């Protein structure tokens, strides 16, 4: 029973932060200025990194088969690196 509650709690956090990534990225694409774009992209990167955290927690807890989670973790890490790189590029070009 406790494992079900823990799994559900972590799953809700992954859904929340994971969907926040796309919403914040969309907001960044509609930014009013370069500074606004960078700030919104920082939030996007933070949410992406948070998603990675929750996936790692799920892997470490062994509540779900890690072979199914590792590709999601890798993709989340890649997205975070892309967002951070985009922030650096935008900052360098300002």
PyMOL Python script that loads the backbone (N, CA, C, O; Angstrom):
from pymol import cmd

cmd.read_pdbstr("""\
ATOM      1  N   UNK A   1       0.810  -1.190   0.000  1.00  0.00           N
ATOM      2  CA  UNK A   1       0.000   0.000   0.000  1.00  0.00           C
ATOM      3  C   UNK A   1       0.861   1.264   0.000  1.00  0.00           C
ATOM      4  O   UNK A   1       0.579   2.211  -0.735  1.00  0.00           O
ATOM      5  N   UNK A   2       1.925   1.278   0.837  1.00  0.00           N
ATOM      6  CA  UNK A   2       2.805   2.438   0.891  1.00  0.00           C
ATOM      7  C   UNK A   2       3.524   2.642  -0.437  1.00  0.00           C
ATOM      8  O   UNK A   2       3.733   3.773  -0.876  1.00  0.00           O
ATOM      9  N   UNK A   3       3.904   1.521  -1.076  1.00  0.00           N
ATOM     10  CA  UNK A   3       4.571   1.630  -2.379  1.00  0.00           C
ATOM     11  C   UNK A   3       3.644   2.237  -3.412  1.00  0.00           C
ATOM     12  O   UNK A   3       4.083   3.037  -4.239  1.00  0.00           O
ATOM     13  N   UNK A   4       2.365   1.873  -3.384  1.00  0.00           N
ATOM     14  CA  UNK A   4       1.397   2.449  -4.316  1.00  0.00           C
ATOM     15  C   UNK A   4       1.272   3.950  -4.106  1.00  0.00           C
ATOM     16  O   UNK A   4       1.225   4.712  -5.071  1.00  0.00           O
ATOM     17  N   UNK A   5       1.216   4.373  -2.860  1.00  0.00           N
ATOM     18  CA  UNK A   5       1.110   5.785  -2.545  1.00  0.00           C
ATOM     19  C   UNK A   5       2.364   6.528  -3.006  1.00  0.00           C
ATOM     20  O   UNK A   5       2.271   7.608  -3.588  1.00  0.00           O
ATOM     21  N   UNK A   6       3.525   5.950  -2.745  1.00  0.00           N
ATOM     22  CA  UNK A   6       4.780   6.573  -3.170  1.00  0.00           C
ATOM     23  C   UNK A   6       4.847   6.661  -4.693  1.00  0.00           C
ATOM     24  O   UNK A   6       5.227   7.696  -5.240  1.00  0.00           O
ATOM     25  N   UNK A   7       4.486   5.596  -5.365  1.00  0.00           N
ATOM     26  CA  UNK A   7       4.484   5.586  -6.834  1.00  0.00           C
ATOM     27  C   UNK A   7       3.541   6.636  -7.392  1.00  0.00           C
ATOM     28  O   UNK A   7       3.888   7.357  -8.327  1.00  0.00           O
ATOM     29  N   UNK A   8       2.354   6.720  -6.823  1.00  0.00           N
ATOM     30  CA  UNK A   8       1.369   7.699  -7.291  1.00  0.00           C
ATOM     31  C   UNK A   8       1.844   9.126  -7.051  1.00  0.00           C
ATOM     32  O   UNK A   8       1.655   9.999  -7.898  1.00  0.00           O
ATOM     33  N   UNK A   9       2.453   9.359  -5.909  1.00  0.00           N
ATOM     34  CA  UNK A   9       2.946  10.694  -5.575  1.00  0.00           C
ATOM     35  C   UNK A   9       4.038  11.112  -6.545  1.00  0.00           C
ATOM     36  O   UNK A   9       4.011  12.225  -7.072  1.00  0.00           O
ATOM     37  N   UNK A  10       4.994  10.234  -6.784  1.00  0.00           N
ATOM     38  CA  UNK A  10       6.087  10.549  -7.704  1.00  0.00           C
ATOM     39  C   UNK A  10       5.548  10.698  -9.123  1.00  0.00           C
ATOM     40  O   UNK A  10       5.972  11.591  -9.857  1.00  0.00           O
ATOM     41  N   UNK A  11       4.628   9.837  -9.509  1.00  0.00           N
ATOM     42  CA  UNK A  11       4.045   9.933 -10.857  1.00  0.00           C
ATOM     43  C   UNK A  11       3.353  11.281 -11.058  1.00  0.00           C
ATOM     44  O   UNK A  11       3.463  11.883 -12.125  1.00  0.00           O
ATOM     45  N   UNK A  12       2.649  11.749 -10.048  1.00  0.00           N
ATOM     46  CA  UNK A  12       1.987  13.059 -10.151  1.00  0.00           C
ATOM     47  C   UNK A  12       3.010  14.178 -10.289  1.00  0.00           C
ATOM     48  O   UNK A  12       2.797  15.132 -11.037  1.00  0.00           O
ATOM     49  N   UNK A  13       4.112  14.061  -9.572  1.00  0.00           N
ATOM     50  CA  UNK A  13       5.167  15.077  -9.675  1.00  0.00           C
ATOM     51  C   UNK A  13       5.789  15.071 -11.072  1.00  0.00           C
ATOM     52  O   UNK A  13       6.070  16.130 -11.632  1.00  0.00           O
ATOM     53  N   UNK A  14       6.001  13.886 -11.629  1.00  0.00           N
ATOM     54  CA  UNK A  14       6.558  13.779 -12.987  1.00  0.00           C
ATOM     55  C   UNK A  14       5.593  14.390 -13.999  1.00  0.00           C
ATOM     56  O   UNK A  14       6.010  15.106 -14.910  1.00  0.00           O
ATOM     57  N   UNK A  15       4.330  14.109 -13.840  1.00  0.00           N
ATOM     58  CA  UNK A  15       3.321  14.681 -14.749  1.00  0.00           C
ATOM     59  C   UNK A  15       3.318  16.207 -14.627  1.00  0.00           C
ATOM     60  O   UNK A  15       3.275  16.911 -15.635  1.00  0.00           O
ATOM     61  N   UNK A  16       3.363  16.711 -13.400  1.00  0.00           N
ATOM     62  CA  UNK A  16       3.319  18.149 -13.181  1.00  0.00           C
ATOM     63  C   UNK A  16       4.548  18.841 -13.791  1.00  0.00           C
ATOM     64  O   UNK A  16       4.415  19.798 -14.554  1.00  0.00           O
ATOM     65  N   UNK A  17       5.737  18.349 -13.448  1.00  0.00           N
ATOM     66  CA  UNK A  17       6.942  19.018 -13.960  1.00  0.00           C
ATOM     67  C   UNK A  17       7.128  18.748 -15.452  1.00  0.00           C
ATOM     68  O   UNK A  17       7.578  19.625 -16.189  1.00  0.00           O
ATOM     69  N   UNK A  18       6.789  17.557 -15.893  1.00  0.00           N
ATOM     70  CA  UNK A  18       6.944  17.223 -17.310  1.00  0.00           C
ATOM     71  C   UNK A  18       6.039  18.049 -18.213  1.00  0.00           C
ATOM     72  O   UNK A  18       6.463  18.487 -19.282  1.00  0.00           O
ATOM     73  N   UNK A  19       4.809  18.263 -17.797  1.00  0.00           N
ATOM     74  CA  UNK A  19       3.906  19.080 -18.611  1.00  0.00           C
ATOM     75  C   UNK A  19       4.255  20.559 -18.491  1.00  0.00           C
ATOM     76  O   UNK A  19       3.981  21.340 -19.401  1.00  0.00           O
ATOM     77  N   UNK A  20       4.853  20.938 -17.382  1.00  0.00           N
ATOM     78  CA  UNK A  20       5.286  22.316 -17.203  1.00  0.00           C
ATOM     79  C   UNK A  20       6.404  22.671 -18.191  1.00  0.00           C
ATOM     80  O   UNK A  20       6.513  23.819 -18.621  1.00  0.00           O
ATOM     81  N   UNK A  21       7.219  21.696 -18.545  1.00  0.00           N
ATOM     82  CA  UNK A  21       8.297  21.935 -19.518  1.00  0.00           C
ATOM     83  C   UNK A  21       7.715  22.458 -20.827  1.00  0.00           C
ATOM     84  O   UNK A  21       8.170  23.474 -21.353  1.00  0.00           O
ATOM     85  N   UNK A  22       6.724  21.769 -21.343  1.00  0.00           N
ATOM     86  CA  UNK A  22       6.167  22.193 -22.635  1.00  0.00           C
ATOM     87  C   UNK A  22       5.431  23.522 -22.531  1.00  0.00           C
ATOM     88  O   UNK A  22       5.505  24.342 -23.446  1.00  0.00           O
ATOM     89  N   UNK A  23       4.725  23.744 -21.434  1.00  0.00           N
ATOM     90  CA  UNK A  23       4.005  25.004 -21.262  1.00  0.00           C
ATOM     91  C   UNK A  23       4.970  26.184 -21.148  1.00  0.00           C
ATOM     92  O   UNK A  23       4.736  27.242 -21.732  1.00  0.00           O
ATOM     93  N   UNK A  24       6.047  25.999 -20.400  1.00  0.00           N
ATOM     94  CA  UNK A  24       7.022  27.077 -20.249  1.00  0.00           C
ATOM     95  C   UNK A  24       7.823  27.301 -21.518  1.00  0.00           C
ATOM     96  O   UNK A  24       8.193  28.436 -21.820  1.00  0.00           O
ATOM     97  N   UNK A  25       8.099  26.243 -22.264  1.00  0.00           N
ATOM     98  CA  UNK A  25       8.795  26.410 -23.542  1.00  0.00           C
ATOM     99  C   UNK A  25       7.915  27.200 -24.512  1.00  0.00           C
ATOM    100  O   UNK A  25       8.392  28.075 -25.234  1.00  0.00           O
ATOM    101  N   UNK A  26       6.644  26.879 -24.512  1.00  0.00           N
ATOM    102  CA  UNK A  26       5.714  27.616 -25.377  1.00  0.00           C
ATOM    103  C   UNK A  26       5.682  29.099 -24.995  1.00  0.00           C
ATOM    104  O   UNK A  26       5.657  29.974 -25.861  1.00  0.00           O
ATOM    105  N   UNK A  27       5.682  29.361 -23.694  1.00  0.00           N
ATOM    106  CA  UNK A  27       5.709  30.747 -23.223  1.00  0.00           C
ATOM    107  C   UNK A  27       7.008  31.433 -23.654  1.00  0.00           C
ATOM    108  O   UNK A  27       6.999  32.607 -24.023  1.00  0.00           O
ATOM    109  N   UNK A  28       8.107  30.712 -23.608  1.00  0.00           N
ATOM    110  CA  UNK A  28       9.399  31.288 -24.029  1.00  0.00           C
ATOM    111  C   UNK A  28       9.367  31.654 -25.508  1.00  0.00           C
ATOM    112  O   UNK A  28       9.918  32.676 -25.916  1.00  0.00           O
ATOM    113  N   UNK A  29       8.729  30.827 -26.292  1.00  0.00           N
ATOM    114  CA  UNK A  29       8.637  31.104 -27.739  1.00  0.00           C
ATOM    115  C   UNK A  29       7.826  32.364 -28.025  1.00  0.00           C
ATOM    116  O   UNK A  29       7.974  32.962 -29.090  1.00  0.00           O
ATOM    117  N   UNK A  30       6.984  32.768 -27.102  1.00  0.00           N
ATOM    118  CA  UNK A  30       6.174  33.974 -27.263  1.00  0.00           C
ATOM    119  C   UNK A  30       6.706  35.150 -26.440  1.00  0.00           C
ATOM    120  O   UNK A  30       5.997  36.127 -26.200  1.00  0.00           O
ATOM    121  N   UNK A  31       7.955  35.039 -26.016  1.00  0.00           N
ATOM    122  CA  UNK A  31       8.551  36.066 -25.161  1.00  0.00           C
ATOM    123  C   UNK A  31       8.540  37.426 -25.840  1.00  0.00           C
ATOM    124  O   UNK A  31       8.615  37.537 -27.064  1.00  0.00           O
ATOM    125  N   UNK A  32       8.445  38.448 -25.015  1.00  0.00           N
ATOM    126  CA  UNK A  32       8.362  39.823 -25.523  1.00  0.00           C
ATOM    127  C   UNK A  32       9.728  40.445 -25.766  1.00  0.00           C
ATOM    128  O   UNK A  32       9.842  41.451 -26.465  1.00  0.00           O
ATOM    129  N   UNK A  33      10.764  39.847 -25.188  1.00  0.00           N
ATOM    130  CA  UNK A  33      12.116  40.374 -25.354  1.00  0.00           C
ATOM    131  C   UNK A  33      13.107  39.226 -25.158  1.00  0.00           C
ATOM    132  O   UNK A  33      12.736  38.130 -24.738  1.00  0.00           O
ATOM    133  N   UNK A  34      14.366  39.499 -25.467  1.00  0.00           N
ATOM    134  CA  UNK A  34      15.397  38.470 -25.268  1.00  0.00           C
ATOM    135  C   UNK A  34      15.522  38.133 -23.780  1.00  0.00           C
ATOM    136  O   UNK A  34      15.667  36.966 -23.416  1.00  0.00           O
ATOM    137  N   UNK A  35      15.466  39.161 -22.919  1.00  0.00           N
ATOM    138  CA  UNK A  35      15.548  38.934 -21.473  1.00  0.00           C
ATOM    139  C   UNK A  35      14.380  38.065 -21.001  1.00  0.00           C
ATOM    140  O   UNK A  35      14.568  37.144 -20.205  1.00  0.00           O
ATOM    141  N   UNK A  36      13.185  38.358 -21.489  1.00  0.00           N
ATOM    142  CA  UNK A  36      12.001  37.567 -21.153  1.00  0.00           C
ATOM    143  C   UNK A  36      12.165  36.127 -21.647  1.00  0.00           C
ATOM    144  O   UNK A  36      11.819  35.180 -20.941  1.00  0.00           O
ATOM    145  N   UNK A  37      12.693  35.972 -22.858  1.00  0.00           N
ATOM    146  CA  UNK A  37      12.941  34.643 -23.424  1.00  0.00           C
ATOM    147  C   UNK A  37      13.896  33.853 -22.535  1.00  0.00           C
ATOM    148  O   UNK A  37      13.639  32.695 -22.207  1.00  0.00           O
ATOM    149  N   UNK A  38      14.995  34.490 -22.150  1.00  0.00           N
ATOM    150  CA  UNK A  38      15.992  33.814 -21.316  1.00  0.00           C
ATOM    151  C   UNK A  38      15.380  33.416 -19.975  1.00  0.00           C
ATOM    152  O   UNK A  38      15.581  32.291 -19.515  1.00  0.00           O
ATOM    153  N   UNK A  39      14.645  34.312 -19.352  1.00  0.00           N
ATOM    154  CA  UNK A  39      14.016  34.000 -18.061  1.00  0.00           C
ATOM    155  C   UNK A  39      13.029  32.841 -18.169  1.00  0.00           C
ATOM    156  O   UNK A  39      13.007  31.953 -17.316  1.00  0.00           O
ATOM    157  N   UNK A  40      12.220  32.856 -19.212  1.00  0.00           N
ATOM    158  CA  UNK A  40      11.238  31.772 -19.379  1.00  0.00           C
ATOM    159  C   UNK A  40      11.925  30.457 -19.728  1.00  0.00           C
ATOM    160  O   UNK A  40      11.470  29.387 -19.324  1.00  0.00           O
ATOM    161  N   UNK A  41      13.010  30.538 -20.471  1.00  0.00           N
ATOM    162  CA  UNK A  41      13.754  29.327 -20.806  1.00  0.00           C
ATOM    163  C   UNK A  41      14.466  28.771 -19.570  1.00  0.00           C
ATOM    164  O   UNK A  41      14.642  27.558 -19.452  1.00  0.00           O
ATOM    165  N   UNK A  42      14.873  29.638 -18.658  1.00  0.00           N
ATOM    166  CA  UNK A  42      15.464  29.167 -17.394  1.00  0.00           C
ATOM    167  C   UNK A  42      14.441  28.358 -16.602  1.00  0.00           C
ATOM    168  O   UNK A  42      14.767  27.315 -16.036  1.00  0.00           O
ATOM    169  N   UNK A  43      13.227  28.838 -16.567  1.00  0.00           N
ATOM    170  CA  UNK A  43      12.158  28.103 -15.874  1.00  0.00           C
ATOM    171  C   UNK A  43      11.945  26.754 -16.551  1.00  0.00           C
ATOM    172  O   UNK A  43      11.763  25.736 -15.883  1.00  0.00           O
ATOM    173  N   UNK A  44      11.969  26.755 -17.871  1.00  0.00           N
ATOM    174  CA  UNK A  44      11.808  25.512 -18.628  1.00  0.00           C
ATOM    175  C   UNK A  44      12.908  24.524 -18.264  1.00  0.00           C
ATOM    176  O   UNK A  44      12.636  23.346 -18.033  1.00  0.00           O
ATOM    177  N   UNK A  45      14.150  25.000 -18.212  1.00  0.00           N
ATOM    178  CA  UNK A  45      15.284  24.134 -17.863  1.00  0.00           C
ATOM    179  C   UNK A  45      15.141  23.597 -16.438  1.00  0.00           C
ATOM    180  O   UNK A  45      15.427  22.428 -16.180  1.00  0.00           O
ATOM    181  N   UNK A  46      14.702  24.446 -15.525  1.00  0.00           N
ATOM    182  CA  UNK A  46      14.498  24.007 -14.139  1.00  0.00           C
ATOM    183  C   UNK A  46      13.443  22.910 -14.050  1.00  0.00           C
ATOM    184  O   UNK A  46      13.621  21.924 -13.335  1.00  0.00           O
ATOM    185  N   UNK A  47      12.359  23.085 -14.770  1.00  0.00           N
ATOM    186  CA  UNK A  47      11.294  22.071 -14.748  1.00  0.00           C
ATOM    187  C   UNK A  47      11.762  20.760 -15.387  1.00  0.00           C
ATOM    188  O   UNK A  47      11.411  19.673 -14.928  1.00  0.00           O
ATOM    189  N   UNK A  48      12.547  20.879 -16.437  1.00  0.00           N
ATOM    190  CA  UNK A  48      13.095  19.685 -17.082  1.00  0.00           C
ATOM    191  C   UNK A  48      14.037  18.948 -16.132  1.00  0.00           C
ATOM    192  O   UNK A  48      13.998  17.721 -16.040  1.00  0.00           O
ATOM    193  N   UNK A  49      14.881  19.702 -15.427  1.00  0.00           N
ATOM    194  CA  UNK A  49      15.779  19.097 -14.454  1.00  0.00           C
ATOM    195  C   UNK A  49      15.001  18.481 -13.298  1.00  0.00           C
ATOM    196  O   UNK A  49      15.374  17.423 -12.792  1.00  0.00           O
ATOM    197  N   UNK A  50      13.925  19.134 -12.880  1.00  0.00           N
ATOM    198  CA  UNK A  50      13.086  18.568 -11.821  1.00  0.00           C
ATOM    199  C   UNK A  50      12.465  17.246 -12.276  1.00  0.00           C
ATOM    200  O   UNK A  50      12.369  16.295 -11.499  1.00  0.00           O
ATOM    201  N   UNK A  51      12.053  17.199 -13.520  1.00  0.00           N
ATOM    202  CA  UNK A  51      11.503  15.950 -14.057  1.00  0.00           C
ATOM    203  C   UNK A  51      12.546  14.842 -13.983  1.00  0.00           C
ATOM    204  O   UNK A  51      12.236  13.712 -13.607  1.00  0.00           O
ATOM    205  N   UNK A  52      13.792  15.174 -14.348  1.00  0.00           N
ATOM    206  CA  UNK A  52      14.882  14.198 -14.241  1.00  0.00           C
ATOM    207  C   UNK A  52      15.021  13.722 -12.799  1.00  0.00           C
ATOM    208  O   UNK A  52      15.185  12.529 -12.544  1.00  0.00           O
ATOM    209  N   UNK A  53      14.955  14.648 -11.875  1.00  0.00           N
ATOM    210  CA  UNK A  53      15.059  14.296 -10.449  1.00  0.00           C
ATOM    211  C   UNK A  53      14.005  13.266 -10.050  1.00  0.00           C
ATOM    212  O   UNK A  53      14.320  12.260  -9.414  1.00  0.00           O
ATOM    213  N   UNK A  54      12.757  13.522 -10.424  1.00  0.00           N
ATOM    214  CA  UNK A  54      11.683  12.606 -10.043  1.00  0.00           C
ATOM    215  C   UNK A  54      11.855  11.238 -10.700  1.00  0.00           C
ATOM    216  O   UNK A  54      11.562  10.211 -10.088  1.00  0.00           O
ATOM    217  N   UNK A  55      12.328  11.225 -11.938  1.00  0.00           N
ATOM    218  CA  UNK A  55      12.572   9.942 -12.601  1.00  0.00           C
ATOM    219  C   UNK A  55      13.687   9.194 -11.884  1.00  0.00           C
ATOM    220  O   UNK A  55      13.588   7.986 -11.669  1.00  0.00           O
ATOM    221  N   UNK A  56      14.755   9.910 -11.511  1.00  0.00           N
ATOM    222  CA  UNK A  56      15.852   9.275 -10.767  1.00  0.00           C
ATOM    223  C   UNK A  56      15.356   8.713  -9.438  1.00  0.00           C
ATOM    224  O   UNK A  56      15.752   7.620  -9.033  1.00  0.00           O
ATOM    225  N   UNK A  57      14.497   9.460  -8.768  1.00  0.00           N
ATOM    226  CA  UNK A  57      13.941   8.993  -7.502  1.00  0.00           C
ATOM    227  C   UNK A  57      13.126   7.715  -7.706  1.00  0.00           C
ATOM    228  O   UNK A  57      13.194   6.789  -6.897  1.00  0.00           O
ATOM    229  N   UNK A  58      12.377   7.678  -8.765  1.00  0.00           N
ATOM    230  CA  UNK A  58      11.588   6.489  -9.076  1.00  0.00           C
ATOM    231  C   UNK A  58      12.499   5.302  -9.391  1.00  0.00           C
ATOM    232  O   UNK A  58      12.219   4.177  -8.976  1.00  0.00           O
ATOM    233  N   UNK A  59      13.581   5.549 -10.118  1.00  0.00           N
ATOM    234  CA  UNK A  59      14.550   4.485 -10.414  1.00  0.00           C
ATOM    235  C   UNK A  59      15.190   3.985  -9.121  1.00  0.00           C
ATOM    236  O   UNK A  59      15.255   2.781  -8.876  1.00  0.00           O
ATOM    237  N   UNK A  60      15.666   4.930  -8.291  1.00  0.00           N
ATOM    238  CA  UNK A  60      16.347   4.566  -7.047  1.00  0.00           C
ATOM    239  C   UNK A  60      15.444   3.820  -6.074  1.00  0.00           C
ATOM    240  O   UNK A  60      15.910   2.969  -5.316  1.00  0.00           O
ATOM    241  N   UNK A  61      14.161   4.137  -6.094  1.00  0.00           N
ATOM    242  CA  UNK A  61      13.224   3.484  -5.178  1.00  0.00           C
ATOM    243  C   UNK A  61      12.828   2.088  -5.640  1.00  0.00           C
ATOM    244  O   UNK A  61      12.242   1.313  -4.884  1.00  0.00           O
ATOM    245  N   UNK A  62      13.155   1.780  -6.887  1.00  0.00           N
ATOM    246  CA  UNK A  62      12.817   0.483  -7.481  1.00  0.00           C
ATOM    247  C   UNK A  62      11.315   0.207  -7.450  1.00  0.00           C
ATOM    248  O   UNK A  62      10.884  -0.940  -7.325  1.00  0.00           O
ATOM    249  N   UNK A  63      10.538   1.262  -7.565  1.00  0.00           N
ATOM    250  CA  UNK A  63       9.083   1.117  -7.598  1.00  0.00           C
ATOM    251  C   UNK A  63       8.573   0.795  -8.997  1.00  0.00           C
ATOM    252  O   UNK A  63       7.423   0.395  -9.175  1.00  0.00           O
ATOM    253  N   UNK A  64       9.442   0.973  -9.980  1.00  0.00           N
ATOM    254  CA  UNK A  64       9.073   0.774 -11.374  1.00  0.00           C
ATOM    255  C   UNK A  64      10.303   0.230 -12.087  1.00  0.00           C
ATOM    256  O   UNK A  64      11.421   0.601 -11.729  1.00  0.00           O
ATOM    257  N   UNK A  65      10.138  -0.637 -13.082  1.00  0.00           N
ATOM    258  CA  UNK A  65      11.307  -1.216 -13.753  1.00  0.00           C
ATOM    259  C   UNK A  65      12.210  -0.141 -14.371  1.00  0.00           C
ATOM    260  O   UNK A  65      11.767   0.648 -15.204  1.00  0.00           O
ATOM    261  N   UNK A  66      13.469  -0.121 -13.955  1.00  0.00           N
ATOM    262  CA  UNK A  66      14.386   0.934 -14.403  1.00  0.00           C
ATOM    263  C   UNK A  66      14.634   0.893 -15.908  1.00  0.00           C
ATOM    264  O   UNK A  66      14.897   1.935 -16.509  1.00  0.00           O
ATOM    265  N   UNK A  67      14.558  -0.282 -16.531  1.00  0.00           N
ATOM    266  CA  UNK A  67      14.796  -0.340 -17.978  1.00  0.00           C
ATOM    267  C   UNK A  67      13.758   0.458 -18.764  1.00  0.00           C
ATOM    268  O   UNK A  67      14.027   0.895 -19.883  1.00  0.00           O
ATOM    269  N   UNK A  68      12.584   0.648 -18.187  1.00  0.00           N
ATOM    270  CA  UNK A  68      11.555   1.464 -18.832  1.00  0.00           C
ATOM    271  C   UNK A  68      11.767   2.955 -18.546  1.00  0.00           C
ATOM    272  O   UNK A  68      11.340   3.805 -19.328  1.00  0.00           O
ATOM    273  N   UNK A  69      12.418   3.267 -17.440  1.00  0.00           N
ATOM    274  CA  UNK A  69      12.603   4.648 -17.034  1.00  0.00           C
ATOM    275  C   UNK A  69      13.887   5.272 -17.575  1.00  0.00           C
ATOM    276  O   UNK A  69      13.947   6.487 -17.767  1.00  0.00           O
ATOM    277  N   UNK A  70      14.904   4.466 -17.821  1.00  0.00           N
ATOM    278  CA  UNK A  70      16.189   5.005 -18.254  1.00  0.00           C
ATOM    279  C   UNK A  70      16.107   5.806 -19.554  1.00  0.00           C
ATOM    280  O   UNK A  70      16.749   6.853 -19.644  1.00  0.00           O
ATOM    281  N   UNK A  71      15.345   5.366 -20.571  1.00  0.00           N
ATOM    282  CA  UNK A  71      15.213   6.200 -21.772  1.00  0.00           C
ATOM    283  C   UNK A  71      14.528   7.544 -21.486  1.00  0.00           C
ATOM    284  O   UNK A  71      14.877   8.555 -22.096  1.00  0.00           O
ATOM    285  N   UNK A  72      13.570   7.561 -20.577  1.00  0.00           N
ATOM    286  CA  UNK A  72      12.903   8.814 -20.207  1.00  0.00           C
ATOM    287  C   UNK A  72      13.870   9.741 -19.476  1.00  0.00           C
ATOM    288  O   UNK A  72      13.875  10.952 -19.698  1.00  0.00           O
ATOM    289  N   UNK A  73      14.683   9.157 -18.605  1.00  0.00           N
ATOM    290  CA  UNK A  73      15.680   9.947 -17.881  1.00  0.00           C
ATOM    291  C   UNK A  73      16.679  10.550 -18.858  1.00  0.00           C
ATOM    292  O   UNK A  73      17.034  11.724 -18.752  1.00  0.00           O
ATOM    293  N   UNK A  74      17.126   9.746 -19.803  1.00  0.00           N
ATOM    294  CA  UNK A  74      18.088  10.231 -20.798  1.00  0.00           C
ATOM    295  C   UNK A  74      17.484  11.370 -21.616  1.00  0.00           C
ATOM    296  O   UNK A  74      18.151  12.376 -21.858  1.00  0.00           O
ATOM    297  N   UNK A  75      16.253  11.227 -22.037  1.00  0.00           N
ATOM    298  CA  UNK A  75      15.610  12.283 -22.822  1.00  0.00           C
ATOM    299  C   UNK A  75      15.422  13.555 -22.008  1.00  0.00           C
ATOM    300  O   UNK A  75      15.609  14.658 -22.521  1.00  0.00           O
ATOM    301  N   UNK A  76      15.055  13.405 -20.755  1.00  0.00           N
ATOM    302  CA  UNK A  76      14.890  14.568 -19.891  1.00  0.00           C
ATOM    303  C   UNK A  76      16.225  15.289 -19.694  1.00  0.00           C
ATOM    304  O   UNK A  76      16.278  16.519 -19.703  1.00  0.00           O
ATOM    305  N   UNK A  77      17.284  14.532 -19.518  1.00  0.00           N
ATOM    306  CA  UNK A  77      18.617  15.134 -19.380  1.00  0.00           C
ATOM    307  C   UNK A  77      19.032  15.847 -20.664  1.00  0.00           C
ATOM    308  O   UNK A  77      19.608  16.934 -20.620  1.00  0.00           O
ATOM    309  N   UNK A  78      18.738  15.235 -21.798  1.00  0.00           N
ATOM    310  CA  UNK A  78      19.077  15.852 -23.082  1.00  0.00           C
ATOM    311  C   UNK A  78      18.311  17.159 -23.277  1.00  0.00           C
ATOM    312  O   UNK A  78      18.880  18.151 -23.733  1.00  0.00           O
ATOM    313  N   UNK A  79      17.031  17.163 -22.937  1.00  0.00           N
ATOM    314  CA  UNK A  79      16.241  18.385 -23.052  1.00  0.00           C
ATOM    315  C   UNK A  79      16.793  19.484 -22.148  1.00  0.00           C
ATOM    316  O   UNK A  79      16.873  20.645 -22.547  1.00  0.00           O
ATOM    317  N   UNK A  80      17.168  19.112 -20.940  1.00  0.00           N
ATOM    318  CA  UNK A  80      17.746  20.111 -20.029  1.00  0.00           C
ATOM    319  C   UNK A  80      19.010  20.713 -20.638  1.00  0.00           C
ATOM    320  O   UNK A  80      19.200  21.929 -20.600  1.00  0.00           O
ATOM    321  N   UNK A  81      19.872  19.869 -21.197  1.00  0.00           N
ATOM    322  CA  UNK A  81      21.102  20.378 -21.833  1.00  0.00           C
ATOM    323  C   UNK A  81      20.780  21.285 -23.018  1.00  0.00           C
ATOM    324  O   UNK A  81      21.456  22.293 -23.223  1.00  0.00           O
ATOM    325  N   UNK A  82      19.768  20.945 -23.792  1.00  0.00           N
ATOM    326  CA  UNK A  82      19.365  21.780 -24.936  1.00  0.00           C
ATOM    327  C   UNK A  82      18.890  23.145 -24.443  1.00  0.00           C
ATOM    328  O   UNK A  82      19.279  24.178 -24.988  1.00  0.00           O
ATOM    329  N   UNK A  83      18.049  23.144 -23.412  1.00  0.00           N
ATOM    330  CA  UNK A  83      17.548  24.415 -22.886  1.00  0.00           C
ATOM    331  C   UNK A  83      18.685  25.261 -22.322  1.00  0.00           C
ATOM    332  O   UNK A  83      18.723  26.470 -22.548  1.00  0.00           O
ATOM    333  N   UNK A  84      19.607  24.645 -21.594  1.00  0.00           N
ATOM    334  CA  UNK A  84      20.732  25.388 -21.035  1.00  0.00           C
ATOM    335  C   UNK A  84      21.632  25.946 -22.134  1.00  0.00           C
ATOM    336  O   UNK A  84      22.135  27.065 -22.031  1.00  0.00           O
ATOM    337  N   UNK A  85      21.824  25.166 -23.169  1.00  0.00           N
ATOM    338  CA  UNK A  85      22.616  25.637 -24.312  1.00  0.00           C
ATOM    339  C   UNK A  85      21.922  26.805 -25.011  1.00  0.00           C
ATOM    340  O   UNK A  85      22.572  27.767 -25.418  1.00  0.00           O
ATOM    341  N   UNK A  86      20.615  26.716 -25.146  1.00  0.00           N
ATOM    342  CA  UNK A  86      19.846  27.807 -25.768  1.00  0.00           C
ATOM    343  C   UNK A  86      19.918  29.084 -24.936  1.00  0.00           C
ATOM    344  O   UNK A  86      19.999  30.187 -25.478  1.00  0.00           O
ATOM    345  N   UNK A  87      19.889  28.924 -23.622  1.00  0.00           N
ATOM    346  CA  UNK A  87      20.019  30.082 -22.738  1.00  0.00           C
ATOM    347  C   UNK A  87      21.377  30.741 -22.936  1.00  0.00           C
ATOM    348  O   UNK A  87      21.476  31.964 -23.036  1.00  0.00           O
ATOM    349  N   UNK A  88      22.415  29.924 -22.990  1.00  0.00           N
ATOM    350  CA  UNK A  88      23.772  30.459 -23.179  1.00  0.00           C
ATOM    351  C   UNK A  88      23.866  31.187 -24.532  1.00  0.00           C
ATOM    352  O   UNK A  88      24.409  32.289 -24.612  1.00  0.00           O
ATOM    353  N   UNK A  89      23.345  30.576 -25.566  1.00  0.00           N
ATOM    354  CA  UNK A  89      23.381  31.203 -26.904  1.00  0.00           C
ATOM    355  C   UNK A  89      22.622  32.521 -26.894  1.00  0.00           C
ATOM    356  O   UNK A  89      23.119  33.524 -27.405  1.00  0.00           O
ATOM    357  N   UNK A  90      21.438  32.530 -26.327  1.00  0.00           N
ATOM    358  CA  UNK A  90      20.637  33.760 -26.281  1.00  0.00           C
ATOM    359  C   UNK A  90      21.347  34.831 -25.473  1.00  0.00           C
ATOM    360  O   UNK A  90      21.339  36.006 -25.839  1.00  0.00           O
ATOM    361  N   UNK A  91      21.951  34.425 -24.389  1.00  0.00           N
ATOM    362  CA  UNK A  91      22.672  35.388 -23.546  1.00  0.00           C
ATOM    363  C   UNK A  91      23.900  35.937 -24.288  1.00  0.00           C
ATOM    364  O   UNK A  91      24.165  37.139 -24.245  1.00  0.00           O
ATOM    365  N   UNK A  92      24.635  35.071 -24.956  1.00  0.00           N
ATOM    366  CA  UNK A  92      25.836  35.473 -25.689  1.00  0.00           C
ATOM    367  C   UNK A  92      25.495  36.415 -26.853  1.00  0.00           C
ATOM    368  O   UNK A  92      26.300  37.270 -27.222  1.00  0.00           O
ATOM    369  N   UNK A  93      24.301  36.250 -27.422  1.00  0.00           N
ATOM    370  CA  UNK A  93      23.896  37.064 -28.571  1.00  0.00           C
ATOM    371  C   UNK A  93      23.180  38.363 -28.172  1.00  0.00           C
ATOM    372  O   UNK A  93      22.696  39.103 -29.028  1.00  0.00           O
ATOM    373  N   UNK A  94      23.123  38.627 -26.866  1.00  0.00           N
ATOM    374  CA  UNK A  94      22.420  39.850 -26.456  1.00  0.00           C
ATOM    375  C   UNK A  94      23.361  41.025 -26.299  1.00  0.00           C
ATOM    376  O   UNK A  94      22.925  42.125 -25.958  1.00  0.00           O
TER     377      UNK A  94
END
""", "prot")
cmd.dss("prot")
cmd.show_as("cartoon", "prot")
cmd.util.cbc("prot")
cmd.orient("prot")
